[in-house]
Amino acid sequence: MLKKIPSILSPELLKILMEMGHGDEIIISDGNFPAASMAQRLVRLDGHGVPEVLEAVLELMPLDVYTDEPVGLMEVVKGDTYVPEIWDTYKAIIKEKEGDKKICYEERFAFYERAKKAYAVVATGETSLYANIILKKGVVV
């Protein structure tokens, strides 16, 4: 154990966060996301939800201030009436850790294509639908 590092972050995930450079992206995915088939690098945190992983990651990783939308969410599929209330939780966490940030909403298959190019995917056991989130790494100033 180390001081000031959230214990939810595994050594493998810490290594990945350190390896990532400015502009690299990481996906924190829900339990329904096809993480294994999408990931270049896969980290499993099955016993956890996306909000707690998001909070821990943003404790260490800055979001990119040189892009308009450093956060991405998978938009609800047309015709689906589900309302992803978890997005409000994400927005509160992001605001607390990084201030106001614009969020882009990606169509499902566009989100998948972006995920395939991401540096890593963190697979969680999150049960909420449309709970996947993309984070673009910034720089430490």
C-alpha positions in Angstrom: 0.0 0.0 0.0 1.1 3.5 -0.6 -0.1 6.8 0.9 -2.5 9.1 -1.0 -3.2 6.5 -3.8 -6.7 5.2 -3.7 -6.7 1.5 -2.9 -9.1 0.7 -5.7 -6.4 1.4 -8.2 -4.5 -1.8 -8.9 -0.8 -1.8 -9.6 -1.6 -2.7 -13.2 -3.9 0.3 -13.6 -1.4 2.7 -11.9 1.2 1.5 -14.4 -1.1 2.2 -17.3 -2.0 5.7 -16.0 1.7 6.5 -15.7 2.4 5.1 -19.2 -0.3 7.2 -20.8 0.7 10.4 -22.5 -1.0 13.7 -23.2 -4.1 13.0 -25.4 -4.2 9.3 -24.7 -7.6 8.0 -23.8 -8.9 5.5 -21.2 -12.3 3.9 -21.1 -14.0 3.0 -17.8 -16.7 0.6 -18.9 -19.8 -0.9 -17.4 -20.4 -4.6 -17.1 -22.2 -4.9 -20.4 -19.4 -3.3 -22.5 -17.5 -5.7 -24.8 -14.2 -4.7 -23.0 -12.1 -7.8 -23.9 -12.8 -7.5 -27.6 -12.2 -3.7 -27.7 -9.2 -3.3 -25.5 -5.6 -2.9 -26.5 -4.9 -3.1 -22.7 -7.5 -4.5 -20.4 -7.7 -4.0 -16.6 -10.5 -5.8 -14.7 -12.1 -4.2 -11.7 -15.2 -6.3 -11.7 -16.2 -5.8 -8.1 -16.4 -2.1 -8.4 -18.7 0.5 -10.1 -17.7 3.2 -12.6 -18.3 6.1 -10.2 -15.7 4.9 -7.6 -13.2 4.1 -10.3 -13.7 7.4 -12.0 -13.2 9.3 -8.7 -10.0 7.4 -8.0 -8.6 7.8 -11.6 -9.3 11.6 -11.5 -7.5 11.8 -8.2 -4.3 11.1 -10.1 -4.9 11.8 -13.8 -5.6 15.3 -15.2 -8.1 15.8 -18.0 -6.9 17.4 -21.2 -7.5 21.2 -21.2 -6.3 21.5 -24.8 -9.4 19.9 -26.2 -13.0 21.1 -26.1 -14.5 17.8 -24.8 -12.1 15.7 -22.7 -14.9 13.4 -21.6 -17.1 11.2 -23.7 -20.2 9.2 -23.0 -22.1 6.6 -25.0 -25.4 8.3 -26.1 -28.6 6.5 -25.6 -29.6 4.4 -28.6 -32.5 6.1 -30.6 -35.8 4.7 -29.5 -34.5 3.5 -26.1 -36.4 5.2 -23.2 -33.7 4.5 -20.6 -32.5 7.6 -18.7 -28.8 7.2 -17.5 -29.1 8.9 -14.1 -25.5 7.8 -13.4 -24.4 10.6 -15.8 -25.3 13.1 -13.1 -23.0 11.3 -10.7 -20.2 11.5 -13.3 -20.7 15.2 -13.9 -20.5 15.9 -10.1 -17.3 13.8 -9.7 -15.7 15.5 -12.8 -16.7 19.0 -11.5 -15.3 18.3 -8.1 -12.0 16.9 -9.4 -11.4 18.9 -12.6 -13.9 21.8 -12.7 -16.5 22.3 -15.4 -15.7 20.2 -18.5 -17.6 19.7 -21.7 -18.8 16.2 -22.5 -19.3 14.7 -25.9 -22.0 12.1 -26.5 -21.0 9.4 -29.0 -23.3 7.1 -30.9 -22.9 3.5 -29.7 -20.8 2.2 -32.7 -18.8 5.4 -32.9 -18.0 4.9 -29.2 -16.9 1.4 -29.9 -14.5 2.6 -32.6 -13.1 5.2 -30.3 -12.7 2.5 -27.6 -10.7 0.3 -29.9 -8.1 3.2 -30.3 -8.0 4.0 -26.6 -4.9 3.3 -24.6 -6.7 1.0 -22.2 -10.1 -0.2 -21.0 -11.0 -0.6 -17.4 -13.8 -3.2 -17.1 -16.0 -2.7 -14.0 -19.0 -4.6 -12.6 -21.2 -1.5 -13.1 -24.8 -2.5 -13.7 -26.2 0.8 -14.9 -26.8 1.0 -18.6 -24.9 3.5 -20.8 -22.4 3.9 -18.0 -19.3 3.8 -20.1 -17.0 6.9 -20.0 -14.0 8.0 -22.0 -11.3 10.2 -20.4 -8.6 12.1 -22.4 -5.4 12.5 -20.4 -4.1 16.0 -20.0 -0.8 17.4 -18.7 0.3 18.2 -15.1 1.2 21.9 -14.8 
